[in-house]
């Protein structure tokens, strides 16, 4: 059913309406152990993909003899910074073995692979390479550091070790490469208060910087650049590395619902920015994210996430094209 350029769109958010139509079981045929990569939310944020949605997909795969497990990695932020904390957070959001019908696994590091980009080396969780297939289910929403979060963000930050997560954030931090004119534009625009500019010059408080790159993008004198690369592009570099190093099957579901200002890792996700759109399906993370942005922007009438966060979300797509991966797609709408 899925050609290389196909992205399937369903208006319904109920898996019962489209699971048979997309024939997920045929794609994962001969895949015994399938990872379902999912951000399971944090307490206080109601916008993450809900348990019932995931359970229907789990039950469907199990009915064909496929053994799925839910997976995420520990984080840099404190509420999920250890496996114990992550399990507790997932349970608080309703995700347990009993509620979803499969094991829940939290990982960290495991296997380093070479990258063709500026990161040079990326450490994925070992469970990635112990799986026959990976189903990436992503809630599409805004993100303060990356503009937006979809499939690329779910992979780029969600399948790697804390070591690589830190490497990505630090790689996006600003480096002074020109003459600072003391205009304080960077200081004023920094959402984390990580930059100080005074008569002594420019200073970065590294522990406060998340590497969003707003200061680099807005310096009127082009005196700043990222230490390694923009965070948006580093996330895509990780995704490209997965595509080139994972030998199993990959499939992607993007859920365009509860499209909030901030991501599912925030206990205060901010306002809903756009009305619900639908669900997308694809074999390609670049194409599915491109369609997600195109549909959201069509509904909102503007480049929504760029207007809200000052970071063009299409940077993630354009970065893939630098690795000679196409974002050209054919949108196929399911009829019910």
Secondary structure as a PSIPRED ss2 file (coil, helix, strand):
# PSIPRED VFORMAT (PSIPRED V4.0)

   1 X C   1.000  0.000  0.000
   2 X C   1.000  0.000  0.000
   3 X C   1.000  0.000  0.000
   4 X C   1.000  0.000  0.000
   5 X C   1.000  0.000  0.000
   6 X E   0.000  0.000  1.000
   7 X E   0.000  0.000  1.000
   8 X E   0.000  0.000  1.000
   9 X E   0.000  0.000  1.000
  10 X E   0.000  0.000  1.000
  11 X C   1.000  0.000  0.000
  12 X C   1.000  0.000  0.000
  13 X C   1.000  0.000  0.000
  14 X C   1.000  0.000  0.000
  15 X H   0.000  1.000  0.000
  16 X H   0.000  1.000  0.000
  17 X H   0.000  1.000  0.000
  18 X H   0.000  1.000  0.000
  19 X H   0.000  1.000  0.000
  20 X H   0.000  1.000  0.000
  21 X H   0.000  1.000  0.000
  22 X H   0.000  1.000  0.000
  23 X C   1.000  0.000  0.000
  24 X H   0.000  1.000  0.000
  25 X H   0.000  1.000  0.000
  26 X H   0.000  1.000  0.000
  27 X H   0.000  1.000  0.000
  28 X C   1.000  0.000  0.000
  29 X C   1.000  0.000  0.000
  30 X C   1.000  0.000  0.000
  31 X C   1.000  0.000  0.000
  32 X C   1.000  0.000  0.000
  33 X E   0.000  0.000  1.000
  34 X E   0.000  0.000  1.000
  35 X E   0.000  0.000  1.000
  36 X E   0.000  0.000  1.000
  37 X E   0.000  0.000  1.000
  38 X C   1.000  0.000  0.000
  39 X C   1.000  0.000  0.000
  40 X C   1.000  0.000  0.000
  41 X C   1.000  0.000  0.000
  42 X C   1.000  0.000  0.000
  43 X C   1.000  0.000  0.000
  44 X C   1.000  0.000  0.000
  45 X C   1.000  0.000  0.000
  46 X C   1.000  0.000  0.000
  47 X C   1.000  0.000  0.000
  48 X C   1.000  0.000  0.000
  49 X C   1.000  0.000  0.000
  50 X C   1.000  0.000  0.000
  51 X H   0.000  1.000  0.000
  52 X H   0.000  1.000  0.000
  53 X H   0.000  1.000  0.000
  54 X H   0.000  1.000  0.000
  55 X H   0.000  1.000  0.000
  56 X H   0.000  1.000  0.000
  57 X H   0.000  1.000  0.000
  58 X H   0.000  1.000  0.000
  59 X H   0.000  1.000  0.000
  60 X H   0.000  1.000  0.000
  61 X H   0.000  1.000  0.000
  62 X H   0.000  1.000  0.000
  63 X C   1.000  0.000  0.000
  64 X C   1.000  0.000  0.000
  65 X C   1.000  0.000  0.000
  66 X C   1.000  0.000  0.000
  67 X E   0.000  0.000  1.000
  68 X E   0.000  0.000  1.000
  69 X E   0.000  0.000  1.000
  70 X E   0.000  0.000  1.000
  71 X E   0.000  0.000  1.000
  72 X E   0.000  0.000  1.000
  73 X E   0.000  0.000  1.000
  74 X C   1.000  0.000  0.000
  75 X C   1.000  0.000  0.000
  76 X C   1.000  0.000  0.000
  77 X C   1.000  0.000  0.000
  78 X H   0.000  1.000  0.000
  79 X H   0.000  1.000  0.000
  80 X H   0.000  1.000  0.000
  81 X C   1.000  0.000  0.000
  82 X C   1.000  0.000  0.000
  83 X H   0.000  1.000  0.000
  84 X H   0.000  1.000  0.000
  85 X H   0.000  1.000  0.000
  86 X H   0.000  1.000  0.000
  87 X H   0.000  1.000  0.000
  88 X H   0.000  1.000  0.000
  89 X H   0.000  1.000  0.000
  90 X H   0.000  1.000  0.000
  91 X H   0.000  1.000  0.000
  92 X H   0.000  1.000  0.000
  93 X C   1.000  0.000  0.000
  94 X C   1.000  0.000  0.000
  95 X C   1.000  0.000  0.000
  96 X C   1.000  0.000  0.000
  97 X H   0.000  1.000  0.000
  98 X H   0.000  1.000  0.000
  99 X H   0.000  1.000  0.000
 100 X H   0.000  1.000  0.000
 101 X C   1.000  0.000  0.000
 102 X C   1.000  0.000  0.000
 103 X E   0.000  0.000  1.000
 104 X E   0.000  0.000  1.000
 105 X E   0.000  0.000  1.000
 106 X E   0.000  0.000  1.000
 107 X E   0.000  0.000  1.000
 108 X C   1.000  0.000  0.000
 109 X C   1.000  0.000  0.000
 110 X E   0.000  0.000  1.000
 111 X E   0.000  0.000  1.000
 112 X E   0.000  0.000  1.000
 113 X E   0.000  0.000  1.000
 114 X E   0.000  0.000  1.000
 115 X C   1.000  0.000  0.000
 116 X C   1.000  0.000  0.000
 117 X C   1.000  0.000  0.000
 118 X C   1.000  0.000  0.000
 119 X C   1.000  0.000  0.000
 120 X C   1.000  0.000  0.000
 121 X E   0.000  0.000  1.000
 122 X E   0.000  0.000  1.000
 123 X E   0.000  0.000  1.000
 124 X E   0.000  0.000  1.000
 125 X E   0.000  0.000  1.000
 126 X H   0.000  1.000  0.000
 127 X H   0.000  1.000  0.000
 128 X H   0.000  1.000  0.000
 129 X H   0.000  1.000  0.000
 130 X C   1.000  0.000  0.000
 131 X C   1.000  0.000  0.000
 132 X C   1.000  0.000  0.000
 133 X E   0.000  0.000  1.000
 134 X E   0.000  0.000  1.000
 135 X E   0.000  0.000  1.000
 136 X E   0.000  0.000  1.000
 137 X E   0.000  0.000  1.000
 138 X E   0.000  0.000  1.000
 139 X E   0.000  0.000  1.000
 140 X C   1.000  0.000  0.000
 141 X E   0.000  0.000  1.000
 142 X E   0.000  0.000  1.000
 143 X E   0.000  0.000  1.000
 144 X C   1.000  0.000  0.000
 145 X C   1.000  0.000  0.000
 146 X C   1.000  0.000  0.000
 147 X E   0.000  0.000  1.000
 148 X E   0.000  0.000  1.000
 149 X E   0.000  0.000  1.000
 150 X C   1.000  0.000  0.000
 151 X H   0.000  1.000  0.000
 152 X H   0.000  1.000  0.000
 153 X H   0.000  1.000  0.000
 154 X H   0.000  1.000  0.000
 155 X H   0.000  1.000  0.000
 156 X H   0.000  1.000  0.000
 157 X C   1.000  0.000  0.000
 158 X C   1.000  0.000  0.000
 159 X C   1.000  0.000  0.000
 160 X E   0.000  0.000  1.000
 161 X C   1.000  0.000  0.000
 162 X H   0.000  1.000  0.000
 163 X H   0.000  1.000  0.000
 164 X H   0.000  1.000  0.000
 165 X H   0.000  1.000  0.000
 166 X H   0.000  1.000  0.000
 167 X H   0.000  1.000  0.000
 168 X H   0.000  1.000  0.000
 169 X H   0.000  1.000  0.000
 170 X H   0.000  1.000  0.000
 171 X H   0.000  1.000  0.000
 172 X C   1.000  0.000  0.000
 173 X C   1.000  0.000  0.000
 174 X E   0.000  0.000  1.000
 175 X E   0.000  0.000  1.000
 176 X E   0.000  0.000  1.000
 177 X C   1.000  0.000  0.000
 178 X C   1.000  0.000  0.000
 179 X C   1.000  0.000  0.000
 180 X C   1.000  0.000  0.000
 181 X C   1.000  0.000  0.000
 182 X C   1.000  0.000  0.000
 183 X C   1.000  0.000  0.000
 184 X C   1.000  0.000  0.000
 185 X H   0.000  1.000  0.000
 186 X H   0.000  1.000  0.000
 187 X H   0.000  1.000  0.000
 188 X H   0.000  1.000  0.000
 189 X H   0.000  1.000  0.000
 190 X C   1.000  0.000  0.000
 191 X C   1.000  0.000  0.000
 192 X C   1.000  0.000  0.000
 193 X C   1.000  0.000  0.000
 194 X C   1.000  0.000  0.000
 195 X E   0.000  0.000  1.000
 196 X E   0.000  0.000  1.000
 197 X E   0.000  0.000  1.000
 198 X E   0.000  0.000  1.000
 199 X C   1.000  0.000  0.000
 200 X C   1.000  0.000  0.000
 201 X E   0.000  0.000  1.000
 202 X E   0.000  0.000  1.000
 203 X E   0.000  0.000  1.000
 204 X E   0.000  0.000  1.000
 205 X C   1.000  0.000  0.000
 206 X H   0.000  1.000  0.000
 207 X H   0.000  1.000  0.000
 208 X H   0.000  1.000  0.000
 209 X C   1.000  0.000  0.000
 210 X C   1.000  0.000  0.000
 211 X C   1.000  0.000  0.000
 212 X C   1.000  0.000  0.000
 213 X C   1.000  0.000  0.000
 214 X H   0.000  1.000  0.000
 215 X H   0.000  1.000  0.000
 216 X H   0.000  1.000  0.000
 217 X H   0.000  1.000  0.000
 218 X H   0.000  1.000  0.000
 219 X C   1.000  0.000  0.000
 220 X C   1.000  0.000  0.000
 221 X C   1.000  0.000  0.000
 222 X C   1.000  0.000  0.000
 223 X C   1.000  0.000  0.000
 224 X E   0.000  0.000  1.000
 225 X E   0.000  0.000  1.000
 226 X E   0.000  0.000  1.000
 227 X C   1.000  0.000  0.000
 228 X C   1.000  0.000  0.000
 229 X C   1.000  0.000  0.000
 230 X C   1.000  0.000  0.000
 231 X H   0.000  1.000  0.000
 232 X H   0.000  1.000  0.000
 233 X H   0.000  1.000  0.000
 234 X H   0.000  1.000  0.000
 235 X H   0.000  1.000  0.000
 236 X H   0.000  1.000  0.000
 237 X H   0.000  1.000  0.000
 238 X H   0.000  1.000  0.000
 239 X H   0.000  1.000  0.000
 240 X H   0.000  1.000  0.000
 241 X H   0.000  1.000  0.000
 242 X H   0.000  1.000  0.000
 243 X H   0.000  1.000  0.000
 244 X H   0.000  1.000  0.000
 245 X H   0.000  1.000  0.000
 246 X C   1.000  0.000  0.000
 247 X C   1.000  0.000  0.000
 248 X C   1.000  0.000  0.000
 249 X E   0.000  0.000  1.000
 250 X E   0.000  0.000  1.000
 251 X E   0.000  0.000  1.000
 252 X E   0.000  0.000  1.000
 253 X E   0.000  0.000  1.000
 254 X E   0.000  0.000  1.000
 255 X E   0.000  0.000  1.000
 256 X E   0.000  0.000  1.000
 257 X C   1.000  0.000  0.000
 258 X C   1.000  0.000  0.000
 259 X E   0.000  0.000  1.000
 260 X E   0.000  0.000  1.000
 261 X C   1.000  0.000  0.000
 262 X C   1.000  0.000  0.000
 263 X C   1.000  0.000  0.000
 264 X C   1.000  0.000  0.000
 265 X C   1.000  0.000  0.000
 266 X C   1.000  0.000  0.000
 267 X C   1.000  0.000  0.000
 268 X C   1.000  0.000  0.000
 269 X C   1.000  0.000  0.000
 270 X C   1.000  0.000  0.000
 271 X C   1.000  0.000  0.000
 272 X E   0.000  0.000  1.000
 273 X E   0.000  0.000  1.000
 274 X E   0.000  0.000  1.000
 275 X C   1.000  0.000  0.000
 276 X C   1.000  0.000  0.000
 277 X C   1.000  0.000  0.000
 278 X E   0.000  0.000  1.000
 279 X E   0.000  0.000  1.000
 280 X E   0.000  0.000  1.000
 281 X E   0.000  0.000  1.000
 282 X E   0.000  0.000  1.000
 283 X C   1.000  0.000  0.000
 284 X C   1.000  0.000  0.000
 285 X H   0.000  1.000  0.000
 286 X H   0.000  1.000  0.000
 287 X H   0.000  1.000  0.000
 288 X H   0.000  1.000  0.000
 289 X H   0.000  1.000  0.000
 290 X H   0.000  1.000  0.000
 291 X H   0.000  1.000  0.000
 292 X H   0.000  1.000  0.000
 293 X H   0.000  1.000  0.000
 294 X H   0.000  1.000  0.000
 295 X H   0.000  1.000  0.000
 296 X H   0.000  1.000  0.000
 297 X H   0.000  1.000  0.000
 298 X H   0.000  1.000  0.000
 299 X H   0.000  1.000  0.000
 300 X H   0.000  1.000  0.000
 301 X C   1.000  0.000  0.000
 302 X C   1.000  0.000  0.000
 303 X C   1.000  0.000  0.000
 304 X H   0.000  1.000  0.000
 305 X H   0.000  1.000  0.000
 306 X H   0.000  1.000  0.000
 307 X H   0.000  1.000  0.000
 308 X H   0.000  1.000  0.000
 309 X H   0.000  1.000  0.000
 310 X C   1.000  0.000  0.000
 311 X C   1.000  0.000  0.000
 312 X C   1.000  0.000  0.000
 313 X C   1.000  0.000  0.000
 314 X H   0.000  1.000  0.000
 315 X H   0.000  1.000  0.000
 316 X H   0.000  1.000  0.000
 317 X H   0.000  1.000  0.000
 318 X H   0.000  1.000  0.000
 319 X H   0.000  1.000  0.000
 320 X H   0.000  1.000  0.000
 321 X H   0.000  1.000  0.000
 322 X H   0.000  1.000  0.000
 323 X C   1.000  0.000  0.000
 324 X C   1.000  0.000  0.000
 325 X C   1.000  0.000  0.000
 326 X C   1.000  0.000  0.000
 327 X C   1.000  0.000  0.000
 328 X C   1.000  0.000  0.000
 329 X C   1.000  0.000  0.000
 330 X E   0.000  0.000  1.000
 331 X E   0.000  0.000  1.000
 332 X E   0.000  0.000  1.000
 333 X E   0.000  0.000  1.000
 334 X C   1.000  0.000  0.000
 335 X C   1.000  0.000  0.000
 336 X C   1.000  0.000  0.000
